[in-house]
């Protein structure tokens, strides 16, 4: 994984936040990485198709520091952000009320 702007390689410890949710049976996971050089976020998004289709991975960004910090703070409001079945306020807001 690398910064979408400067191509700095991220290490596992560079993961700032991650959240998973289930939408129409598919698992959606977004993982945020912050580049201190660019002061921007890169987001790695996983989509696991419940019908047995192939998992897809995409890289999004760059996302500015202010917006990225807001999204990370939202994720951190949940005690179990990795739980795709969690329906707390943070999960519902992050996924725009589209969770199963």
Jmol script that loads the backbone (N, CA, C; Angstrom):
load data "model"
ATOM      1  N   UNK A   1       0.858  -1.170   0.000  1.00  0.00           N
ATOM      2  CA  UNK A   1       0.000   0.000   0.000  1.00  0.00           C
ATOM      3  C   UNK A   1       0.895   1.220   0.000  1.00  0.00           C
ATOM      4  N   UNK A   2       0.520   2.219  -0.816  1.00  0.00           N
ATOM      5  CA  UNK A   2       1.334   3.428  -0.877  1.00  0.00           C
ATOM      6  C   UNK A   2       0.469   4.672  -1.017  1.00  0.00           C
ATOM      7  N   UNK A   3       1.039   5.797  -0.671  1.00  0.00           N
ATOM      8  CA  UNK A   3       0.359   7.083  -0.790  1.00  0.00           C
ATOM      9  C   UNK A   3       0.010   7.326  -2.257  1.00  0.00           C
ATOM     10  N   UNK A   4      -1.216   7.744  -2.517  1.00  0.00           N
ATOM     11  CA  UNK A   4      -1.631   7.972  -3.903  1.00  0.00           C
ATOM     12  C   UNK A   4      -0.944   9.186  -4.517  1.00  0.00           C
ATOM     13  N   UNK A   5      -0.386  10.049  -3.696  1.00  0.00           N
ATOM     14  CA  UNK A   5       0.273  11.238  -4.229  1.00  0.00           C
ATOM     15  C   UNK A   5       1.781  11.056  -4.384  1.00  0.00           C
ATOM     16  N   UNK A   6       2.478  10.786  -3.262  1.00  0.00           N
ATOM     17  CA  UNK A   6       3.946  10.740  -3.315  1.00  0.00           C
ATOM     18  C   UNK A   6       4.513   9.331  -3.453  1.00  0.00           C
ATOM     19  N   UNK A   7       3.648   8.318  -3.375  1.00  0.00           N
ATOM     20  CA  UNK A   7       4.017   6.905  -3.512  1.00  0.00           C
ATOM     21  C   UNK A   7       4.835   6.363  -2.345  1.00  0.00           C
ATOM     22  N   UNK A   8       4.846   7.067  -1.205  1.00  0.00           N
ATOM     23  CA  UNK A   8       5.495   6.559   0.001  1.00  0.00           C
ATOM     24  C   UNK A   8       4.831   5.241   0.377  1.00  0.00           C
ATOM     25  N   UNK A   9       5.624   4.240   0.682  1.00  0.00           N
ATOM     26  CA  UNK A   9       5.086   2.951   1.085  1.00  0.00           C
ATOM     27  C   UNK A   9       4.616   3.012   2.531  1.00  0.00           C
ATOM     28  N   UNK A  10       3.367   2.595   2.740  1.00  0.00           N
ATOM     29  CA  UNK A  10       2.816   2.540   4.093  1.00  0.00           C
ATOM     30  C   UNK A  10       3.140   1.190   4.709  1.00  0.00           C
ATOM     31  N   UNK A  11       3.411   1.214   6.004  1.00  0.00           N
ATOM     32  CA  UNK A  11       3.608  -0.012   6.767  1.00  0.00           C
ATOM     33  C   UNK A  11       2.291  -0.327   7.475  1.00  0.00           C
ATOM     34  N   UNK A  12       2.170  -1.512   8.033  1.00  0.00           N
ATOM     35  CA  UNK A  12       0.938  -1.911   8.721  1.00  0.00           C
ATOM     36  C   UNK A  12       0.594  -0.918   9.833  1.00  0.00           C
ATOM     37  N   UNK A  13       1.600  -0.413  10.519  1.00  0.00           N
ATOM     38  CA  UNK A  13       1.372   0.533  11.614  1.00  0.00           C
ATOM     39  C   UNK A  13       0.876   1.889  11.121  1.00  0.00           C
ATOM     40  N   UNK A  14       0.953   2.151   9.815  1.00  0.00           N
ATOM     41  CA  UNK A  14       0.492   3.424   9.260  1.00  0.00           C
ATOM     42  C   UNK A  14      -1.023   3.460   9.077  1.00  0.00           C
ATOM     43  N   UNK A  15      -1.686   2.334   9.316  1.00  0.00           N
ATOM     44  CA  UNK A  15      -3.144   2.294   9.244  1.00  0.00           C
ATOM     45  C   UNK A  15      -3.697   3.136  10.389  1.00  0.00           C
ATOM     46  N   UNK A  16      -4.478   4.152  10.050  1.00  0.00           N
ATOM     47  CA  UNK A  16      -5.009   5.081  11.042  1.00  0.00           C
ATOM     48  C   UNK A  16      -6.356   4.590  11.582  1.00  0.00           C
ATOM     49  N   UNK A  17      -7.215   4.097  10.695  1.00  0.00           N
ATOM     50  CA  UNK A  17      -8.547   3.641  11.096  1.00  0.00           C
ATOM     51  C   UNK A  17      -9.104   2.727  10.019  1.00  0.00           C
ATOM     52  N   UNK A  18     -10.041   1.862  10.432  1.00  0.00           N
ATOM     53  CA  UNK A  18     -10.685   0.956   9.494  1.00  0.00           C
ATOM     54  C   UNK A  18     -12.106   0.698   9.983  1.00  0.00           C
ATOM     55  N   UNK A  19     -13.037   0.543   9.038  1.00  0.00           N
ATOM     56  CA  UNK A  19     -14.431   0.283   9.386  1.00  0.00           C
ATOM     57  C   UNK A  19     -15.027  -0.685   8.371  1.00  0.00           C
ATOM     58  N   UNK A  20     -15.884  -1.587   8.854  1.00  0.00           N
ATOM     59  CA  UNK A  20     -16.567  -2.556   7.991  1.00  0.00           C
ATOM     60  C   UNK A  20     -18.070  -2.459   8.185  1.00  0.00           C
ATOM     61  N   UNK A  21     -18.795  -2.677   7.112  1.00  0.00           N
ATOM     62  CA  UNK A  21     -20.247  -2.688   7.158  1.00  0.00           C
ATOM     63  C   UNK A  21     -20.801  -3.632   6.115  1.00  0.00           C
ATOM     64  N   UNK A  22     -22.020  -4.086   6.319  1.00  0.00           N
ATOM     65  CA  UNK A  22     -22.678  -4.984   5.382  1.00  0.00           C
ATOM     66  C   UNK A  22     -23.785  -4.219   4.658  1.00  0.00           C
ATOM     67  N   UNK A  23     -23.660  -4.161   3.331  1.00  0.00           N
ATOM     68  CA  UNK A  23     -24.635  -3.464   2.496  1.00  0.00           C
ATOM     69  C   UNK A  23     -25.141  -4.452   1.449  1.00  0.00           C
ATOM     70  N   UNK A  24     -26.448  -4.746   1.513  1.00  0.00           N
ATOM     71  CA  UNK A  24     -27.069  -5.721   0.612  1.00  0.00           C
ATOM     72  C   UNK A  24     -26.305  -7.047   0.615  1.00  0.00           C
ATOM     73  N   UNK A  25     -25.818  -7.428   1.799  1.00  0.00           N
ATOM     74  CA  UNK A  25     -25.117  -8.691   1.949  1.00  0.00           C
ATOM     75  C   UNK A  25     -23.636  -8.636   1.648  1.00  0.00           C
ATOM     76  N   UNK A  26     -23.175  -7.586   1.012  1.00  0.00           N
ATOM     77  CA  UNK A  26     -21.753  -7.453   0.683  1.00  0.00           C
ATOM     78  C   UNK A  26     -21.024  -6.770   1.836  1.00  0.00           C
ATOM     79  N   UNK A  27     -19.823  -7.258   2.132  1.00  0.00           N
ATOM     80  CA  UNK A  27     -19.019  -6.617   3.167  1.00  0.00           C
ATOM     81  C   UNK A  27     -18.184  -5.506   2.544  1.00  0.00           C
ATOM     82  N   UNK A  28     -18.292  -4.311   3.113  1.00  0.00           N
ATOM     83  CA  UNK A  28     -17.533  -3.142   2.673  1.00  0.00           C
ATOM     84  C   UNK A  28     -16.580  -2.756   3.798  1.00  0.00           C
ATOM     85  N   UNK A  29     -15.304  -2.639   3.493  1.00  0.00           N
ATOM     86  CA  UNK A  29     -14.308  -2.239   4.486  1.00  0.00           C
ATOM     87  C   UNK A  29     -13.448  -1.127   3.906  1.00  0.00           C
ATOM     88  N   UNK A  30     -13.361  -0.021   4.630  1.00  0.00           N
ATOM     89  CA  UNK A  30     -12.496   1.093   4.247  1.00  0.00           C
ATOM     90  C   UNK A  30     -11.403   1.227   5.291  1.00  0.00           C
ATOM     91  N   UNK A  31     -10.162   1.308   4.819  1.00  0.00           N
ATOM     92  CA  UNK A  31      -9.005   1.463   5.693  1.00  0.00           C
ATOM     93  C   UNK A  31      -8.286   2.749   5.312  1.00  0.00           C
ATOM     94  N   UNK A  32      -8.051   3.595   6.315  1.00  0.00           N
ATOM     95  CA  UNK A  32      -7.447   4.908   6.107  1.00  0.00           C
ATOM     96  C   UNK A  32      -5.974   4.905   6.479  1.00  0.00           C
ATOM     97  N   UNK A  33      -5.162   5.441   5.582  1.00  0.00           N
ATOM     98  CA  UNK A  33      -3.733   5.621   5.808  1.00  0.00           C
ATOM     99  C   UNK A  33      -3.441   7.109   5.678  1.00  0.00           C
ATOM    100  N   UNK A  34      -2.599   7.625   6.571  1.00  0.00           N
ATOM    101  CA  UNK A  34      -2.248   9.048   6.536  1.00  0.00           C
ATOM    102  C   UNK A  34      -0.785   9.191   6.160  1.00  0.00           C
ATOM    103  N   UNK A  35      -0.506  10.063   5.186  1.00  0.00           N
ATOM    104  CA  UNK A  35       0.860  10.336   4.760  1.00  0.00           C
ATOM    105  C   UNK A  35       1.326  11.636   5.416  1.00  0.00           C
ATOM    106  N   UNK A  36       2.305  11.562   6.325  1.00  0.00           N
ATOM    107  CA  UNK A  36       2.791  12.778   6.974  1.00  0.00           C
ATOM    108  C   UNK A  36       3.581  13.680   6.020  1.00  0.00           C
ATOM    109  N   UNK A  37       4.084  13.117   4.936  1.00  0.00           N
ATOM    110  CA  UNK A  37       4.830  13.906   3.950  1.00  0.00           C
ATOM    111  C   UNK A  37       3.867  14.813   3.184  1.00  0.00           C
ATOM    112  N   UNK A  38       2.788  14.247   2.654  1.00  0.00           N
ATOM    113  CA  UNK A  38       1.805  14.992   1.854  1.00  0.00           C
ATOM    114  C   UNK A  38       0.705  15.622   2.705  1.00  0.00           C
ATOM    115  N   UNK A  39       0.540  15.116   3.921  1.00  0.00           N
ATOM    116  CA  UNK A  39      -0.551  15.509   4.808  1.00  0.00           C
ATOM    117  C   UNK A  39      -1.909  15.239   4.147  1.00  0.00           C
ATOM    118  N   UNK A  40      -2.007  14.044   3.559  1.00  0.00           N
ATOM    119  CA  UNK A  40      -3.215  13.584   2.882  1.00  0.00           C
ATOM    120  C   UNK A  40      -3.498  12.139   3.274  1.00  0.00           C
ATOM    121  N   UNK A  41      -4.748  11.740   3.105  1.00  0.00           N
ATOM    122  CA  UNK A  41      -5.158  10.367   3.368  1.00  0.00           C
ATOM    123  C   UNK A  41      -5.304   9.593   2.063  1.00  0.00           C
ATOM    124  N   UNK A  42      -4.969   8.316   2.139  1.00  0.00           N
ATOM    125  CA  UNK A  42      -5.242   7.345   1.089  1.00  0.00           C
ATOM    126  C   UNK A  42      -6.171   6.314   1.718  1.00  0.00           C
ATOM    127  N   UNK A  43      -7.221   5.912   0.991  1.00  0.00           N
ATOM    128  CA  UNK A  43      -8.188   4.950   1.511  1.00  0.00           C
ATOM    129  C   UNK A  43      -8.153   3.695   0.653  1.00  0.00           C
ATOM    130  N   UNK A  44      -7.987   2.560   1.306  1.00  0.00           N
ATOM    131  CA  UNK A  44      -8.049   1.274   0.619  1.00  0.00           C
ATOM    132  C   UNK A  44      -9.419   0.691   0.913  1.00  0.00           C
ATOM    133  N   UNK A  45     -10.188   0.405  -0.127  1.00  0.00           N
ATOM    134  CA  UNK A  45     -11.557  -0.096   0.019  1.00  0.00           C
ATOM    135  C   UNK A  45     -11.659  -1.530  -0.490  1.00  0.00           C
ATOM    136  N   UNK A  46     -12.182  -2.399   0.375  1.00  0.00           N
ATOM    137  CA  UNK A  46     -12.430  -3.797   0.024  1.00  0.00           C
ATOM    138  C   UNK A  46     -13.929  -3.997  -0.122  1.00  0.00           C
ATOM    139  N   UNK A  47     -14.324  -4.778  -1.109  1.00  0.00           N
ATOM    140  CA  UNK A  47     -15.721  -5.160  -1.283  1.00  0.00           C
ATOM    141  C   UNK A  47     -15.755  -6.664  -1.495  1.00  0.00           C
ATOM    142  N   UNK A  48     -16.418  -7.362  -0.576  1.00  0.00           N
ATOM    143  CA  UNK A  48     -16.545  -8.813  -0.648  1.00  0.00           C
ATOM    144  C   UNK A  48     -17.980  -9.148  -1.027  1.00  0.00           C
ATOM    145  N   UNK A  49     -18.179  -9.659  -2.205  1.00  0.00           N
ATOM    146  CA  UNK A  49     -19.487  -9.963  -2.758  1.00  0.00           C
ATOM    147  C   UNK A  49     -20.072 -11.196  -2.087  1.00  0.00           C
ATOM    148  N   UNK A  50     -21.266 -11.060  -1.504  1.00  0.00           N
ATOM    149  CA  UNK A  50     -21.878 -12.170  -0.766  1.00  0.00           C
ATOM    150  C   UNK A  50     -22.303 -13.318  -1.665  1.00  0.00           C
ATOM    151  N   UNK A  51     -22.445 -13.104  -2.968  1.00  0.00           N
ATOM    152  CA  UNK A  51     -22.884 -14.174  -3.866  1.00  0.00           C
ATOM    153  C   UNK A  51     -21.736 -15.073  -4.294  1.00  0.00           C
ATOM    154  N   UNK A  52     -20.555 -14.822  -3.727  1.00  0.00           N
ATOM    155  CA  UNK A  52     -19.412 -15.662  -4.070  1.00  0.00           C
ATOM    156  C   UNK A  52     -18.555 -15.071  -5.167  1.00  0.00           C
ATOM    157  N   UNK A  53     -18.915 -13.896  -5.625  1.00  0.00           N
ATOM    158  CA  UNK A  53     -18.100 -13.228  -6.632  1.00  0.00           C
ATOM    159  C   UNK A  53     -16.761 -12.837  -6.046  1.00  0.00           C
ATOM    160  N   UNK A  54     -15.898 -12.369  -6.892  1.00  0.00           N
ATOM    161  CA  UNK A  54     -14.564 -12.016  -6.440  1.00  0.00           C
ATOM    162  C   UNK A  54     -14.558 -10.764  -5.578  1.00  0.00           C
ATOM    163  N   UNK A  55     -13.673 -10.777  -4.610  1.00  0.00           N
ATOM    164  CA  UNK A  55     -13.457  -9.600  -3.779  1.00  0.00           C
ATOM    165  C   UNK A  55     -12.763  -8.542  -4.638  1.00  0.00           C
ATOM    166  N   UNK A  56     -13.171  -7.301  -4.470  1.00  0.00           N
ATOM    167  CA  UNK A  56     -12.512  -6.221  -5.192  1.00  0.00           C
ATOM    168  C   UNK A  56     -11.817  -5.302  -4.199  1.00  0.00           C
ATOM    169  N   UNK A  57     -10.731  -4.733  -4.645  1.00  0.00           N
ATOM    170  CA  UNK A  57      -9.960  -3.793  -3.843  1.00  0.00           C
ATOM    171  C   UNK A  57      -9.717  -2.565  -4.706  1.00  0.00           C
ATOM    172  N   UNK A  58      -9.968  -1.397  -4.127  1.00  0.00           N
ATOM    173  CA  UNK A  58      -9.678  -0.163  -4.842  1.00  0.00           C
ATOM    174  C   UNK A  58      -8.969   0.792  -3.901  1.00  0.00           C
ATOM    175  N   UNK A  59      -8.267   1.742  -4.480  1.00  0.00           N
ATOM    176  CA  UNK A  59      -7.565   2.756  -3.705  1.00  0.00           C
ATOM    177  C   UNK A  59      -8.167   4.098  -4.072  1.00  0.00           C
ATOM    178  N   UNK A  60      -8.525   4.857  -3.049  1.00  0.00           N
ATOM    179  CA  UNK A  60      -9.165   6.152  -3.258  1.00  0.00           C
ATOM    180  C   UNK A  60      -8.329   7.248  -2.622  1.00  0.00           C
ATOM    181  N   UNK A  61      -8.491   8.439  -3.127  1.00  0.00           N
ATOM    182  CA  UNK A  61      -7.793   9.586  -2.575  1.00  0.00           C
ATOM    183  C   UNK A  61      -7.051  10.324  -3.670  1.00  0.00           C
ATOM    184  N   UNK A  62      -6.302  11.310  -3.301  1.00  0.00           N
ATOM    185  CA  UNK A  62      -6.058  11.685  -1.921  1.00  0.00           C
ATOM    186  C   UNK A  62      -7.256  12.410  -1.310  1.00  0.00           C
ATOM    187  N   UNK A  63      -7.357  12.278  -0.010  1.00  0.00           N
ATOM    188  CA  UNK A  63      -8.397  12.933   0.767  1.00  0.00           C
ATOM    189  C   UNK A  63      -7.694  13.932   1.682  1.00  0.00           C
ATOM    190  N   UNK A  64      -8.151  15.175   1.656  1.00  0.00           N
ATOM    191  CA  UNK A  64      -7.530  16.221   2.452  1.00  0.00           C
ATOM    192  C   UNK A  64      -7.538  15.917   3.934  1.00  0.00           C
ATOM    193  N   UNK A  65      -6.631  16.537   4.659  1.00  0.00           N
ATOM    194  CA  UNK A  65      -6.468  16.283   6.091  1.00  0.00           C
ATOM    195  C   UNK A  65      -7.735  16.581   6.883  1.00  0.00           C
ATOM    196  N   UNK A  66      -8.389  17.696   6.625  1.00  0.00           N
ATOM    197  CA  UNK A  66      -9.577  18.061   7.410  1.00  0.00           C
ATOM    198  C   UNK A  66     -10.684  17.026   7.210  1.00  0.00           C
ATOM    199  N   UNK A  67     -11.018  16.730   5.969  1.00  0.00           N
ATOM    200  CA  UNK A  67     -12.078  15.752   5.702  1.00  0.00           C
ATOM    201  C   UNK A  67     -11.672  14.362   6.192  1.00  0.00           C
ATOM    202  N   UNK A  68     -10.414  13.990   5.969  1.00  0.00           N
ATOM    203  CA  UNK A  68      -9.940  12.694   6.440  1.00  0.00           C
ATOM    204  C   UNK A  68      -9.989  12.583   7.949  1.00  0.00           C
ATOM    205  N   UNK A  69      -9.553  13.639   8.654  1.00  0.00           N
ATOM    206  CA  UNK A  69      -9.612  13.637  10.118  1.00  0.00           C
ATOM    207  C   UNK A  69     -11.052  13.471  10.614  1.00  0.00           C
ATOM    208  N   UNK A  70     -12.001  14.120   9.930  1.00  0.00           N
ATOM    209  CA  UNK A  70     -13.412  14.006  10.319  1.00  0.00           C
ATOM    210  C   UNK A  70     -13.913  12.573  10.154  1.00  0.00           C
ATOM    211  N   UNK A  71     -13.551  11.927   9.048  1.00  0.00           N
ATOM    212  CA  UNK A  71     -13.993  10.556   8.817  1.00  0.00           C
ATOM    213  C   UNK A  71     -13.353   9.587   9.806  1.00  0.00           C
ATOM    214  N   UNK A  72     -12.070   9.805  10.108  1.00  0.00           N
ATOM    215  CA  UNK A  72     -11.372   8.968  11.086  1.00  0.00           C
ATOM    216  C   UNK A  72     -12.005   9.139  12.465  1.00  0.00           C
ATOM    217  N   UNK A  73     -12.312  10.372  12.843  1.00  0.00           N
ATOM    218  CA  UNK A  73     -12.961  10.630  14.133  1.00  0.00           C
ATOM    219  C   UNK A  73     -14.324   9.932  14.200  1.00  0.00           C
ATOM    220  N   UNK A  74     -15.069   9.953  13.110  1.00  0.00           N
ATOM    221  CA  UNK A  74     -16.354   9.260  13.061  1.00  0.00           C
ATOM    222  C   UNK A  74     -16.151   7.763  13.297  1.00  0.00           C
ATOM    223  N   UNK A  75     -15.187   7.165  12.633  1.00  0.00           N
ATOM    224  CA  UNK A  75     -14.900   5.733  12.807  1.00  0.00           C
ATOM    225  C   UNK A  75     -14.532   5.443  14.256  1.00  0.00           C
ATOM    226  N   UNK A  76     -13.751   6.302  14.861  1.00  0.00           N
ATOM    227  CA  UNK A  76     -13.284   6.083  16.231  1.00  0.00           C
ATOM    228  C   UNK A  76     -14.392   6.223  17.273  1.00  0.00           C
ATOM    229  N   UNK A  77     -15.536   6.731  16.878  1.00  0.00           N
ATOM    230  CA  UNK A  77     -16.669   6.807  17.801  1.00  0.00           C
ATOM    231  C   UNK A  77     -17.288   5.437  18.054  1.00  0.00           C
ATOM    232  N   UNK A  78     -16.942   4.457  17.242  1.00  0.00           N
ATOM    233  CA  UNK A  78     -17.468   3.095  17.409  1.00  0.00           C
ATOM    234  C   UNK A  78     -16.465   2.238  18.169  1.00  0.00           C
ATOM    235  N   UNK A  79     -16.976   1.445  19.117  1.00  0.00           N
ATOM    236  CA  UNK A  79     -16.117   0.526  19.871  1.00  0.00           C
ATOM    237  C   UNK A  79     -15.674  -0.672  19.029  1.00  0.00           C
ATOM    238  N   UNK A  80     -16.461  -1.028  18.029  1.00  0.00           N
ATOM    239  CA  UNK A  80     -16.188  -2.213  17.205  1.00  0.00           C
ATOM    240  C   UNK A  80     -16.268  -1.875  15.714  1.00  0.00           C
ATOM    241  N   UNK A  81     -15.408  -1.018  15.215  1.00  0.00           N
ATOM    242  CA  UNK A  81     -15.511  -0.605  13.812  1.00  0.00           C
ATOM    243  C   UNK A  81     -15.311  -1.739  12.805  1.00  0.00           C
ATOM    244  N   UNK A  82     -14.642  -2.801  13.197  1.00  0.00           N
ATOM    245  CA  UNK A  82     -14.409  -3.946  12.310  1.00  0.00           C
ATOM    246  C   UNK A  82     -15.627  -4.869  12.224  1.00  0.00           C
ATOM    247  N   UNK A  83     -16.626  -4.664  13.062  1.00  0.00           N
ATOM    248  CA  UNK A  83     -17.807  -5.535  13.096  1.00  0.00           C
ATOM    249  C   UNK A  83     -18.816  -5.072  12.044  1.00  0.00           C
ATOM    250  N   UNK A  84     -18.904  -5.813  10.960  1.00  0.00           N
ATOM    251  CA  UNK A  84     -19.787  -5.418   9.861  1.00  0.00           C
ATOM    252  C   UNK A  84     -21.267  -5.443  10.247  1.00  0.00           C
ATOM    253  N   UNK A  85     -21.597  -6.068  11.376  1.00  0.00           N
ATOM    254  CA  UNK A  85     -22.989  -6.125  11.824  1.00  0.00           C
ATOM    255  C   UNK A  85     -23.341  -5.039  12.831  1.00  0.00           C
ATOM    256  N   UNK A  86     -22.363  -4.222  13.203  1.00  0.00           N
ATOM    257  CA  UNK A  86     -22.616  -3.138  14.157  1.00  0.00           C
ATOM    258  C   UNK A  86     -23.532  -2.100  13.509  1.00  0.00           C
ATOM    259  N   UNK A  87     -24.492  -1.608  14.287  1.00  0.00           N
ATOM    260  CA  UNK A  87     -25.440  -0.615  13.778  1.00  0.00           C
ATOM    261  C   UNK A  87     -25.453   0.638  14.652  1.00  0.00           C
ATOM    262  N   UNK A  88     -24.297   0.960  15.222  1.00  0.00           N
ATOM    263  CA  UNK A  88     -24.195   2.152  16.060  1.00  0.00           C
ATOM    264  C   UNK A  88     -24.368   3.407  15.197  1.00  0.00           C
ATOM    265  N   UNK A  89     -24.494   4.543  15.860  1.00  0.00           N
ATOM    266  CA  UNK A  89     -24.665   5.805  15.137  1.00  0.00           C
ATOM    267  C   UNK A  89     -23.501   6.076  14.175  1.00  0.00           C
ATOM    268  N   UNK A  90     -22.277   5.754  14.599  1.00  0.00           N
ATOM    269  CA  UNK A  90     -21.109   6.003  13.751  1.00  0.00           C
ATOM    270  C   UNK A  90     -21.156   5.148  12.481  1.00  0.00           C
ATOM    271  N   UNK A  91     -21.486   3.875  12.620  1.00  0.00           N
ATOM    272  CA  UNK A  91     -21.589   3.001  11.441  1.00  0.00           C
ATOM    273  C   UNK A  91     -22.680   3.507  10.493  1.00  0.00           C
ATOM    274  N   UNK A  92     -23.840   3.826  11.064  1.00  0.00           N
ATOM    275  CA  UNK A  92     -24.949   4.272  10.208  1.00  0.00           C
ATOM    276  C   UNK A  92     -24.590   5.572   9.492  1.00  0.00           C
ATOM    277  N   UNK A  93     -23.943   6.491  10.174  1.00  0.00           N
ATOM    278  CA  UNK A  93     -23.554   7.752   9.541  1.00  0.00           C
ATOM    279  C   UNK A  93     -22.480   7.523   8.481  1.00  0.00           C
ATOM    280  N   UNK A  94     -21.468   6.720   8.812  1.00  0.00           N
ATOM    281  CA  UNK A  94     -20.385   6.493   7.861  1.00  0.00           C
ATOM    282  C   UNK A  94     -20.918   5.881   6.560  1.00  0.00           C
ATOM    283  N   UNK A  95     -21.816   4.906   6.694  1.00  0.00           N
ATOM    284  CA  UNK A  95     -22.347   4.214   5.527  1.00  0.00           C
ATOM    285  C   UNK A  95     -23.665   4.812   5.030  1.00  0.00           C
ATOM    286  N   UNK A  96     -23.939   6.040   5.416  1.00  0.00           N
ATOM    287  CA  UNK A  96     -25.116   6.774   4.917  1.00  0.00           C
ATOM    288  C   UNK A  96     -26.433   6.020   5.070  1.00  0.00           C
ATOM    289  N   UNK A  97     -26.599   5.356   6.213  1.00  0.00           N
ATOM    290  CA  UNK A  97     -27.837   4.608   6.503  1.00  0.00           C
ATOM    291  C   UNK A  97     -28.183   3.576   5.442  1.00  0.00           C
ATOM    292  N   UNK A  98     -27.169   2.945   4.843  1.00  0.00           N
ATOM    293  CA  UNK A  98     -27.409   1.934   3.823  1.00  0.00           C
ATOM    294  C   UNK A  98     -27.101   0.516   4.306  1.00  0.00           C
ATOM    295  N   UNK A  99     -26.837   0.348   5.598  1.00  0.00           N
ATOM    296  CA  UNK A  99     -26.488  -0.976   6.117  1.00  0.00           C
ATOM    297  C   UNK A  99     -27.690  -1.913   6.106  1.00  0.00           C
ATOM    298  N   UNK A 100     -27.405  -3.217   5.997  1.00  0.00           N
ATOM    299  CA  UNK A 100     -28.466  -4.237   6.031  1.00  0.00           C
ATOM    300  C   UNK A 100     -29.229  -4.138   7.330  1.00  0.00           C
TER     301      UNK A 100
END
end "model"
wireframe off; spacefill off
backbone 0.3
color backbone group
